[in-house]
Amino acid sequence: MKPDRSGSAGTRIDDVERAHLVDPADTSFSIGRWAPSPDLTDLVRRFWVPTWSVPPGTTAPQRVLQYPVCLVVVTADYSRFYGPTSGLSETELTGDGWAIGTMLAPAAGSVITGGAVAEWTDRHDDLSVVGGGRTLTADVRALMGPDPHDPSRQHEATDLVEAWIRPMLPADDDGLLINAIVEFVENDSTVTSVTQICDRFHVTERTLQRLTQRRLGLTPKWLIQRRRLHEAAERLRGPETTLAMVAAELGYADEAHLVRDFRTVTGMTPGQFAARFDQA
């Protein structure tokens, strides 16, 4: 299954895909994506299962504007727990491979680590450092090894991840609150200030800062900026979309502010990113 690489201001593309700053010329990978079982939505957002085949002597860089969540990734070569990434996540694919990826819900990070997520911001470690990770890794590899392209095996592998996470239910009250805050910011483009978040959830800015630091390892301002960058990356893929239009739609004071934010995090200007899709 090849990912849908189209997007416009009027049509929302998949939330994982819009975060993926994919080069449309890169056909070396396929990604299967699906939601968790209904009882796990407070702790798991999404599963993604890429398989790839990169020609010898080349690499396929994957650059992602991550969401404010932790990740669990199991491959044939490594098994890791990732804290939130404040900048750009970059991975280079080589050879043939597969991964069972789990995008956790905001509530899940501290549940799994047993501490403040701030301690994991911009770092990762072997999955064995969190409870039961070594067993999960072995079970997933045994299942995927014979044929990682088999969709039934892929789904069975994510079932194993669900079985590992399910005993951590239910999400606590602060976890449910941080899930709601992140959902609010990510899905309402009119949210452009921290005050709006405080007013919506009846908390002080100090309380909000402490909560996001403990449960996300990030700041409320980061949430707003990241949503804007996700929306920019989505809109810039669309035909006949100008930088002025995108800046105005996202509430930037002018084009220069959008260019600065986008280039600082991604290393590309919005124009350079959009040009990829003009040539596709």
DRENDOTOR-130787 format. One record per atom (N, C-alpha, C, O): x negated, y negated, z negated; residue in one letter. Coordinates in steps of 0.001 Angstrom, whole numbers, padded with zeros to 6 digits, always signed. Atoms other than C-alpha are relative to their C-alpha. Layout:
<tordrens>
XYZA...
</tordrens>
This chain:
<tordrens>
-000844+001202+000000M+000000+000000+000000M-000871-001241+000000M-001632-001458-000942M+000762+001234-000060K-001536-003292+001097K+000768-001103-000708K+001988-001190-000574K-000704+001063+000676P-000769-006315-001048P+000566-001013+000971P-000018-001283+002020P-000596+001076-000784D+001561-008973+000339D-000788-001266-000269D-000842-001737-001405D+000899+001121+000201R-000740-011915+000906R+000583-001303+000528R-000155-002208+000919R-000630+001237-000446S+001796-014545+001891S+000530-000746-001195S+000712-000168-002266S-000571+000780+001088G+003150-017367-000213G+000350-001382+000485G-000279-001910+001402G-000396+001361-000322S+004905-020700-000025S+000688-000598-001191S+000976+000098-002165S-000645+000669+001118A+006506-023256-002269A+001383+000553-000236A+001881+000491-001360A-001364-000456+000157G+009901-021701-001627G+000118+001466-000363G+001179+001899-000813G-000061-001432+000251T+009029-018029-002060T-001082+000392-000986T-002272+000287-000689T+000943-000358+001038R+007415-016833-005245R-000641+001343+000321R+000060+002337+000512R+000669-001275-000213I+004792-014180-004652I-000245+000658-001349I-000121+000023-002396I+000247-000775+001206D+003957-011490-007168D-000953-000733-000935D-001949-001300-000486D+000799+000806+000926D+002505-013022-010338D-001438+000481-000109D-002341-000319-000354D+001376-000483-000016V-000533-010757-010252V-000690-000454+001286V-001842-000887+001271V+000605+000326-001285E-001098-011428-006568E-000340-001480+000110E-001366-001827+000696E+000314+001426-000149R-000930-015205-006849R-001218-000388-000839R-001874-001388-000547R+001192+000247+000800A-003647-015065-009518A-001268+000514+000675A-002379+000130+000308A+001116-000640-000688H-005853-013041-007167H-000412-000892+001166H+000329-001019+002140H+000461+000900-001058L-007897-015449-005035L-000586+000810+001146L-001768+000714+001478L+000414-000987-000990V-008034-012866-002322V-000434-000676+001291V+000103-001707+001696V+000372+000368-001364D-009825-013297+000959D+000883+000839+000917D+000758+002064+000913D-000915-000787-000834P-007135-012282+003501P-000700+000869+001030P-000083+001763+001609P+000749-000834-000947A-009862-010831+005713A-000497+001289-000646A-000982+002184+000047A+000495-001173+000719D-010737-008270+003029D+001060+001096+000014D+002100+000964-000631D-000941-001123-000079T-008997-004972+003854T-000559+001246-000677T-000137+002363-000379T+000698-001140+000596S-011198-002780+001677S+000755+000623-001166S+000315+001641-001701S-000682-000505+001183F-008636-002235-001081F+001514-000023+000187F+002054-000753+001018F-001453-000009+000120S-005012-001428-001817S+000325-000058-001482S-000446+000431-002308S-000382+000112+001408I-003169-002191-005049I+001448+000434-000177I+002353-000095+000469I-001350-000346+000430G-000166-000433-006548G+000292-000726-001305G-000569-000795-002183G-000360+000743+001205R+001681-002439-009191R+001398+000384-000452R+002302+000524+000373R-001330-000278+000512W+004596-001607-011458W+000121-000423-001458W-000870-000612-002163W-000315+000445+001353A+006267-002614-014688A-000097+001164-000976A-000031+002321-000561A+000020-001059+001002P+005994-000678-017957P+001414+000501-000292P+002396-000059+000196P-001302-000471+000468S+008797+001333-019502S+000675-001103-000814S-000013-001884-001471S-000709+001100+000656P+011509-000950-020944P-000337-000200-001474P-000337-001332-001959P+000271+000146+001433D+010615-000222-024562D-001361-000631-000285D-001648-000994-001426D+001358+000506+000212L+007049-001494-024022L-000219-001426+000500L-001347-001917+000475L+000190+001311-000615T+007694-004901-022456T-000507-001061-000984T-001032-002087-000552T+000553+000963+000962D+006778-006705-025697D-001514+000105-000114D-002167-000819-000599D+001442-000209+000113L+003260-005270-025480L-000713+000168+001346L-001928-000015+001423L+000614-000216-001316V+002656-004546-021778V+000749-000810+001046V+001977-000768+001119V-000613+000767-001087R+003268-006858-018840R+000075+000792+001286R+001108+000804+001955R+000112-000533-001350R+002154-004879-015859R-001124+001025+000083R-002130+000916-000618R+001095-000888-000388F+000114-001986-014537F-000422-000356+001419F+000414-000662+002268F+000467+000141-001385W-002067-002441-011489W-001039+001091+000238W-001904+001341-000601W+000851-001151-000316V-003853+000438-009782V-000636-000218+001371V-000038+000128+002390V+000695+000172-001278P-006379-000516-007097P-000797+001249+000374P-001333+001951-000483P+000939-000977-000558T-008174+001959-004880T-000747-000729+001112T-000175-001577+001796T+000783+000737-000985W-010968+000821-002605W-001023+000891+000687W-001443+001926+000170W+001048-000658-000778S-013420+001919+000048S-000763-001104+000716S-000313-001637+001731S+000812+001100-000509V-016154-000617+000726V-001145+000585+000831V-001847+001477+000356V+001068-000549-000852P-018565+000038+003625P-001362-000048-000685P-001648-000980-001435P+001349-000029+000594P-022120+001024+002603P-000773-001288+000284P-000718-001844+001381P+000831+001180-000156G-024443-001895+002020G+000746-001314-000134G+000152-002382+000019G-000782+001224+000162T-021606-004369+001439T+000721+000023-001346T+000787+001062-002004T-000802+000111+001214T-019551-005590-001522T+001282-000744+000335T+001361-001453+001338T-001279+000701-000157A-016004-006866-001872A+000263-000778-001287A+000792-000213-002244A-000208+000787+001213P-015888-009710-004415P+001482-000202-000281P+002257-000535+000615P-001370+000228+000445Q-012655-009935-006389Q-000023-001139-001013Q-000691-001048-002043Q+000012+001189+000846R-011964-013331-007954R+001431-000259-000459R+002341-000398+000357R-001355+000064+000554V-008993-013717-010281V+000113-001109-001038V-000736-001239-001920V-000371+000979+001023L-007451-016601-012224L+000870+000729-001016L+002093+000770-000883L-000710-000874+000919Q-006507-014429-015167Q+001093-000726-000785Q+001036-001937-000998Q-001048+000488+000883Y-003386-014875-017251Y-000514+000023-001442Y-001566+000608-001700Y+000477+000078+001388P-003662-015552-021029P+000254+001282-000784P+000970+001290-001785P-000246-001319+000585V-003757-011890-021925V-001293+000805-000026V-002282+000444+000612V+001094-000966-000006C-006115-009038-022685C+000324+001102+001015C+001475+001289+001410C-000141-001049-000999L-006689-006173-020267L-000626+001296-000498L-001566+001287-001293L+000613-001317+000203V-007389-002452-020484V-000237+000576+001389V+000696+000682+002186V+000348-000500-001332V-009222-001002-017467V-000810+001283-000140V-001838+001316-000817V+000708-001276-000023V-010263+002605-016935V-000350+000335+001444V+000523+000340+002312V+000453-000423-001324T-012341+003644-013909T-000824+001272-000167T-001007+001766-001280T+000858-001179+000073A-014513+006615-013034A-001345-000324-000641A-002016+000570-001157A+001330+000396+000468D-017587+004626-014115D-000010-000711-001346D-001000-000639-002074D-000051+000710+001279Y-016458+002520-017081Y+001441-000083-000507Y+002399+000091+000246Y-001298+000130+000650S-013604+002042-019507S-000126-001147-000990S-000933-001076-001918S+000244+001227+000763R-013183-001395-021076R+001281-000652-000523R+002363-000534+000053R-001001+000925+000505F-011091-003664-023228F-000527-001400+000265F-001621-001756-000173F+000394+001357-000355Y-011224-007216-021885Y+000789-001010-000811Y+002015-000935-000888Y-000670+001132+000595G-010468-010299-023896G+000425-000970+001077G+000117-000755+002250G-000437+000986-000995P-008905-013321-022186P-001183-000710+000634P-002195-000961-000020P+001051+000684-000746T-011003-015036-019531T+000392-001454+000181T+001404-001747+000817T-000361+001417-000062S-011035-018823-019838S-000301-000617+001356S+000320-001608+001741S+000347+000517-001316G-012630-019378-016441G+000508+000908+001095G+001684+001271+001112G-000344-000866-001119L-012656-017234-013314L-000566+001386-000248L-001743+001524-000581L+000458-001380+000130S-012865-013447-013535S-000533+000474+001349S+000150+000354+002366S+000622-000433-001249E-015226-012006-010928E-000512+001433-000127E-001218+001769-001078E+000438-001392-000055T-015813-008346-010037T-000379+000328+001435T+000300-000100+002368T+000412-000408-001342E-017674-006862-007077E+000269+001490+000181E-000279+002321-000543E-000275-001388-000309L-016286-003657-005623L-001063+000531+000951L-001479-000154+001885L+000955-000667-000892T-018737-001228-004031T+000427+001453+000173T+001084+002028-000695T-000272-001413-000237G-018417+002218-002492G+001476+000332-000044G+002322-000499+000287G-001385-000450+000156D-015248+004233-003108D+000325+000042-001486D-000503+000455-002297D-000340-000018+001413G-013386+003870-006357G+001474-000243-000266G+002272-000435+000651G-001374+000200+000459W-010203+003441-008356W-000034-000594-001396W-001058-000555-002079W-000119+000505+001364A-008998+001799-011524A+001454+000101-000446A+002383-000089+000338A-001309+000089+000644I-006072+002111-013881I-000056-001246-000881I-000700-001256-001930I+000046+001263+000716G-005486-001447-015030G+001300-000280-000734G+002387-000031-000214G-001158+000358+000806T-003152-002601-017775T-000097-001463-000399T-001015-001858-001117T-000098+001380+000453M-002211-006238-018163M+000905+000006-001235M+002105+000260-001136M-000756-000006+001233L-001135-006506-021779L+000846-001258-000118L+000574-002252+000556L-000762+001201+000323A+001483-008935-023057A-000819-000837-000980A-001697-000302-001656A+000757+000835+000939P+000180-011915-025065P-000002+000540-001429P-000989+000385-002148P-000106-000500+001368A+001372-010248-028272A-000962+001133-000309A-001286+001371-001473A+000674-001280+000219A-000727-007132-027769A-001456-000106-000414A-001971+000796-001075A+001434+000064+000237G-004296-008382-028048G-000398+000230-001432G-001232+001088-001718G+000386-000139+001406S-004493-008770-031791S+000553+001276-000618S+000013+001771-001607S-000535-001274+000486V-002336-005685-032323V-001011+001118+000255V-001243+001972-000601V+000955-001045-000363I-004898-003544-030513I-001343-000193-000698I-001953+000777-001147I+001323+000247+000589T-008026-005233-031895T+000031-000093-001515T-000992+000089-002175T-000106+000136+001445G-006709-005747-035408G-000566-001296-000545G-000851-001400-001739G+000560+001277+000438G-008001-009312-035521G+000374-001111+000946G+001227-000938+001816G-000274+001154-000848A-007996-012732-033895A-000533+000243+001409A-001663+000701+001583A+000407-000189-001389V-008123-012609-030104V-001125-000962+000373V-001880-000705+001311V+001071+000964-000274A-010432-015644-030191A-001377+000664-000033A-002297+000208+000645A+001276-000704+000076E-013233-013217-031072E-000328+000746+001302E-001463+001177+001506E+000185-000735-001254W-012744-011588-027637W+000014-000898+001224W-000170-000405+002337W-000076+000881-001154T-012444-014654-025422T-001294+000055+000805T-002387-000111+000264T+001126-000055-000945D-014722-014311-022387D-000992+001115-000308D-002187+000981-000043D+000877-001159+000177R-016097-010944-023428R+000804+001291+000088R+002031+001284-000016R-000638-001307-000029H-015358-007253-023119H-000909+000998-000697H-002072+000714-000985H+000791-001070+000604D-016500-004010-024682D+000593+001324+000437D+001687+001378+000998D-000484-001328-000334D-016154-000301-024173D+001316+000266-000731D+001494-000125-001885D-001313-000258+000575L-012616+000891-024787L-000076+000830-001272L+000857+000828-002076L+000142-000838+001195S-013936+003265-027438S-000048-000818-001284S+000134-000266-002369S+000072+000808+001216V-014302+000309-029837V+001384-000272-000574V+001502-000690-001726V-001354+000144+000528V-010509+000126-030150V+000602+001391-000140V+000227+002307+000593V-000465-001316+000411G-008533+002993-031614G+000478+000914+001121G+001335+000526+001915G-000453-001006-000949G-008138+006096-029476G-000477-000190+001419G-000091+000577+002301G+000411+000299-001358G-009855+004606-026448G-000782+001104+000670G-000641+001326+001873G+000842-001050-000607R-012310+007462-025940R+000871+001139+000534R+000620+001651+001625R-000890-001075-000440T-009543+010068-025718T+000800-000417+001224T+000960+000360+002164T-000756+000503-001147L-007485+007916-023364L-000852+000007+001259L-000382+000410+002323L+000903+000039-001154T-010464+007452-021060T-000195+001394+000586T-000097+001578+001799T+000230-001368-000475A-011158+011173-020835A+001244+000559+000680A+001143+001215+001717A-001241-000537-000556D-007507+012014-020172D+000315-000641+001356D+000742+000048+002282D-000278+000687-001264V-007122+009379-017436V-000956+000481+001086V-000535+000722+002217V+000972-000446-001003R-010316+010448-015675R+000279+001429+000462R+000135+001741+001644R-000311-001379-000374A-009332+014111-015761A+001190+000046+000948A+001224+000860+001871A-001192+000033-000835L-005979+013253-014203L-000277-000609+001369L+000201-000095+002381L+000222+000723-001246M-007238+010842-011543M-001069+000635+000885M-001036+000474+002105M+001155-000516-000730G-010387+012697-010517G+000309+000756+001275G-000309+000474+002302G-000236-000806-001210P-008905+015217-008046P+000499-000803+001201P+000104-000511+002330P-000522+000775-001123D-007032+012642-005931D+000522-001345-000510D+001713-001468-000798D-000417+001292+000545P-006953+009002-007104P+000985-000759+000889P+001585-001737+000442P-000931+000668-000904H-004860+008010-004058H+001425+000532-000130H+002353-000023+000459H-001312-000625+000174D-001949+010226-005121D+000866-000873-000912D+000530-001029-002086D-000834+000866+000825P+000858+007910-006361P+000527+000677-001260P+000669+000037-002302P-000530-000685+001184S+002206+010574-008707S-001057+000075-001097S-000730-000058-002277S+001081-000012+000988R-001175+010871-010426R-000189-001404-000599R-000423-001548-001799R+000138+001368+000493Q-001399+007092-010684Q+001070-000310-001049Q+000771-000890-002093Q-001079+000246+000962H+001973+006918-012421H-000179+000838-001263H+000107+000370-002364H+000265-000825+001177E+001065+009799-014708E-001107-000629-000850E-001067-000562-002079E+001090+000645+000741A-002114+007918-015640A+000524-001189-000811A+000127-001380-001961A-000549+001116+000780T-000153+004819-016636T+000942+000505-001098T+001120-000159-002119T-000779-000614+001086D+002167+007106-018610D-000902+000300-001200D-000494+000142-002351D+000957-000261+001089L-000923+008102-020613L-000325-001280-000759L-000431-001275-001985L+000258+001281+000657V-001666+004438-021289V+001192-000388-000875V+001021-000864-001997V-001199+000323+000785E+001915+003934-022430E+000054+000826-001288E+000400+000308-002350E-000017-000853+001183A+001646+006887-024800A-001021-000468-001035A-000807-000305-002236A+001024+000542+000897W-001505+005297-026271W+000479-001272-000696W+000179-001499-001868W-000438+001282+000543I+000155+001922-026779I+001275+000117-000826I+001458-000645-001776I-001331-000067+000629R+003636+003031-027899R-000032+000053-001532R+000830-000565-002157R+000017-000003+001474P+002650+003784-031541P-000258-001378-000617P-000061-001557-001818P+000269+001342+000510M+001683+000088-031863M+001256-000854-000093M+001216-001958-000635M-001276+000692+000129L+005330-000957-031561L+000485+000062-001447L+000084+000964-002182L-000510+001132-000777P+007188-002974-032666P-000940-001196-000087P-001797-001264-000967P+000769+001240+000057A+005651-006351-031885A+000455-000806-001218A+001638-000813-001559A-000325+000811+001167D+005491-008640-034917D+000615-001331+000420D+000641-001661+001605D-000700+001246-000299D+007302-011982-035173D-000897-001019+000714D-000461-001670+001663D+000913+000924-000677D+004238-014062-034236D-000287+000467+001419D-000462-000347+002325D+000216-000532-001338G+003688-011746-031292G+001158-000331+000927G+000950-000722+002075G-001170+000340-000808L+007232-012261-030054L+000029-001494+000302L+000429-001905+001391L+000033+001448-000215L+006803-016010-030502L-001021-000372+001064L-000730-001184+001942L+001014+000358-000992I+003575-016156-028513I+000406+000509+001385I+000095-000134+002387I-000531-000453-001290N+005198-014055-025763N+000964-001038+000574N+000912-001357+001761N-001000+000969-000452A+008039-016582-025592A-000642-001312+000424A-000222-001923+001407A+000688+001252-000342I+005693-019580-025564I-000680+000120+001354I-000550-000768+002196I+000703-000194-001271V+003590-018179-022725V+000999+000094+001152V+000781-000488+002215V-001024-000123-001043E+006698-017237-020738E+000588-001366+000350E+000811-001670+001522E-000550+001337-000204F+008085-020758-021200F-000933-000849+000860F-000498-001465+001833F+000958+000829-000734V+004924-022466-019964V-000195+000514+001423V-000252-000274+002367V+000293-000568-001312E+004335-020070-017073E+001153-000137+000986E+000937-000159+002198E-001153-000029-000891N+007854-020270-015706N+000743-001320+000117N+001775-001393+000785N-000648+001307-000085D+008734-023939-016145D-001032-001028+000461D-001870-001478-000320D+000984+000919-000566S+006793-026246-013854S+000105-001407-000555S-000789-002223-000335S-000140+001341+000575T+008115-029294-015701T-000772-000153-001304T-000875-001258-001836T+000778+000073+001235V+006023-028423-018758V-001400-000508+000338V-002203+000208+000935V+001293+000604-000315T+003052-030767-018489T-000711-000547-001231T-001795-001119-001119T+000634+000497+001226S+002316-031636-022134S+000226+000975-001141S+001216+001705-001167S-000103-000867+001179V+001710-029792-025398V+001220-000385-000837V+001835+000474-001469V-001168+000464+000765T+004446-031915-027007T+001271+000720+000434T+002115+001039-000404T-001184-000707-000493Q+007047-030229-024797Q+000086+001413-000579Q+001176+001900-000883Q+000005-001347+000584I+005989-026824-026108I+000406-000080-001474I+001217+000716-001947I-000329+000169+001427C+006155-028036-029723C+001485-000265-000192C+002118+000308-001080C-001414+000332+000121D+009606-029503-029200D+000885+001206+000291D+001888+001427-000388D-000821-001157-000380R+010938-026365-027521R+000027+001056-001093R+001054+001700-001305R+000067-001079+000993F+009771-024040-030311F-000012-000507-001443F-000208+000264-002383F-000138+000595+001335H+010107-026444-033246H-001202+000305-000894H-001056+000735-002039H+001239-000187+000759V+006483-026184-034346V-000841-001264+000133V-000682-002028+001084V+000915+001136-000099T+003841-028794-035065T-001131+000355+000951T-001375+001528+001235T+001128-000260-000901E+000895-029202-032724E-001096+000785-000713E-001749+001626-000097E+001011-000730+000765R-001419-027945-035473R+000356+001482-000108R-000499+002354+000044R-000451-001396+000086T+000674-024801-035933T-000150+000698+001337T-000577+001851+001403T+000118-000582-001337L+000759-024222-032194L-001456+000297+000342L-001766+001352+000895L+001426-000205-000274Q-003005-024643-031904Q-000522+001235-000721Q-001253+002043-000148Q+000468-001152+000782R-003611-022121-034667R+000552+001305+000569R-000165+002302+000654R-000624-001211-000528L-001166-019613-033184L-000655+000427+001310L-000986+001600+001482L+000589-000368-001285T-002599-019758-029666T-001454+000423-000146T-001920+001296+000586T+001385-000399+000225Q-006156-019538-030969Q-000069+001423-000554Q-000915+002221-000148Q+000020-001322+000636R-005347-016493-033085R+000513+001098+000935R-000054+002189+000980R-000630-001044-000791R-003134-014639-030616R-000435+000024+001465R-000301+001050+002132R+000421+000055-001396L-004513-015800-027245L-001485-000262+000170L-002060+000091+001199L+001383+000408-000143G-008013-017085-027929G-000154-001164+000952G-001234-001385+001499G-000035+001100-000947L-007048-020105-025825L+000805-001152-000598L+001397-001000-001666L-000723+001154+000508T-005491-023549-026259T+001308-000206+000762T+001462+000303+001873T-001237+000317-000727P-002003-024813-025356P-000273-000759+001295P+000395-000518+002300P+000329+000741-001220K-003572-027221-022849K-000491+000946+001088K-000200+000752+002269K+000473-000987-000971W-005283-024261-021194W+001181+000670+000683W+001153+000884+001895W-001172-000660-000577L-001886-022594-020699L+000602-000839+001120L+000956-000324+002180L-000599+000887-000995I-000577-025614-018835I-000891-000111+001237I-000411-000025+002367I+000901+000125-001145Q-003669-026041-016679Q-000035+001287+000815Q-000058+001232+002045Q+000077-001257-000740R-003785-022351-015779R+001262+000227+000826R+001182+000711+001955R-001219-000143-000794R-000139-022328-014710R-000054-000891+001233R+000359-000482+002318R+000129+000903-001140R-000824-025324-012502R-000937+000579+001063R-000653+000476+002256R+000928-000582-000961L-003787-023562-010893L+000619+001204+000702L+000410+001399+001899L-000702-001113-000628H-001699-020431-010304H+000966-000518+001067H+001024+000011+002177H-000958+000553-000954E+000970-022531-008632E-000712-000607+001204E-000250-000482+002338E+000770+000575-001105A-001636-024368-006580A-000486+001098+000936A-000363+000974+002155A+000501-001100-000816A-003176-021094-005390A+001116+000643+000815A+000892+001118+001928A-001157-000552-000718E+000293-019891-004419E+000414-000916+001151E+000595-000458+002279E-000479+000943-001012R+001333-023022-002537R-001015-000197+001134R-000629-000393+002287R+001029+000246-001011L-001990-023414-000718L-000062+001104+001053L-000688+000925+002098L-000028-001080-000987R-001388-020100+001061R+001082-000224+001048R+001073+000413+002101R-001136+000187-000881G+001755-021408+002704G-000327-000847+001210G-001227-001685+001164G+000224+000796-001209P+001936-022837+006213P+000496-001433-000188P+001452-001683-000923P-000416+001404-000010E+002191-026594+006704E+000074-000595-001412E+000919-001445-001691E+000063+000536+001355T+001325-027278+003069T-001190-000940-000104T-002319-000547+000191T+001089+000960+000123T-000714-030405+002430T-000423-000129-001455T+000343+000172-002370T+000509+000198+001358L-002863-031181-000576L+000836-001027-000744L+001090-000881-001940L-000837+001030+000630A-000765-034270-001248A+001316+000597-000489A+001793+000256-001572A-001250-000649+000401M+002386-032131-001337M-000202+000833-001259M+000598+000763-002192M+000259-000871+001145V+000855-029640-003764V-000238-000829-001262V+000316-000522-002318V+000290+000846+001154A-000484-032349-006079A+001274-000621-000552A+001471-000664-001767A-001249+000631+000439A+002907-034083-006182A+000933+001018-000648A+001542+000736-001680A-000891-001034+000531E+004844-030840-006753E-000425+000462-001385E+000417+000818-002210E+000506-000509+001275L+002608-029873-009673L-000208-001095-001034L-000697-000824-002131L+000043+001076+000976G+002721-033269-011351G-001358-000598-000250G-001576-001229-001284G+001308+000633+000141Y-000883-034312-010798Y+000112-001487+000317Y+000922-001894+001150Y-000024+001437-000233A-001564-038040-010915A-000383-000330+001435A+000149-001271+002025A+000416+000193-001381D-003288-037784-007536D-000723+001250+000483D-000955+002182-000287D+000678-001162-000581E-005040-035362-005200E-001347+000261-000654E-001748+001415-000803E+001344-000160+000566A-008432-035994-006812A+000020+000839-001267A-000889+001635-001502A-000087-000783+001234H-007283-034548-010140H+000211+001486+000302H-000365+002347-000362H-000206-001389-000401L-006040-031382-008436L-001293+000597+000534L-001658+001713+000165L+001260-000496-000571V-009282-031014-006472V-001002+000291-001110V-001670+001325-001094V+000956-000182+001092R-011342-031455-009641R+000314+001251-000805R-000576+002061-001062R-000376-001162+000802D-009386-028873-011653D-000240+001293+000770D-000811+002241+000231D+000102-001221-000799F-009299-026318-008839F-001456+000373+000240F-001834+001537+000104F+001409-000280-000288R-012983-026655-007952R-000767+000381-001257R-001642+001246-001203R+000701-000297+001246T-014140-026607-011590T+000161+001456-000401T-000792+002086-000859T-000271-001366+000438V-012502-023245-012257V-000340+001032+001065V-000887+002089+000750V+000150-001015-001044T-012672-021493-008883T-001298-000097+000787T-001706+000871+001429T+001197+000186-000801G-015823-022940-007336G+000297-000352+001444G-000624-000522+002242G-000420+000397-001337M-013839-023800-004210M+000891-001225-000100M+001556-001435-001114M-000990+001066-000058T-011945-026900-003203T+001327+000615+000458T+001321+001686+001065T-001278-000504-000524P-008218-026425-002493P-000025+000151+001518P+000553+001094+002060P+000074-000087-001449G-008984-027111+001160G-000752+001229+000471G-000353+001869+001445G+000766-001194-000367Q-011590-024352+001314Q+000820+001266-000218Q+000767+002196+000588Q-000841-001165+000276F-009169-021891-000274F+001105+000115+001047F+001345+001201+001575F-001093-000026-000970A-006302-022854+002044A-000488+000406+001376A+000243+001063+002117A+000545-000296-001327A-008563-022529+005108A-000091+001512+000246A-000018+001970+001386A+000067-001464-000152R-008880-018797+004433R+001274+000528+000668R+001230+001449+001484R-001290-000511-000479F-005197-018355+005220F+000366-000587+001353F+001165-000006+002088F-000170+000545-001345D-005236-020629+008249D-000635+000899+001036D-000181+000975+002177D+000756-000833-000920Q-007704-018203+009786Q+000476+001439+000019Q+000062+002229+000867Q-000430-001416+000127A-005920-015009+008733A+000892+000433+001180A+001336+001580+001229A
</tordrens>
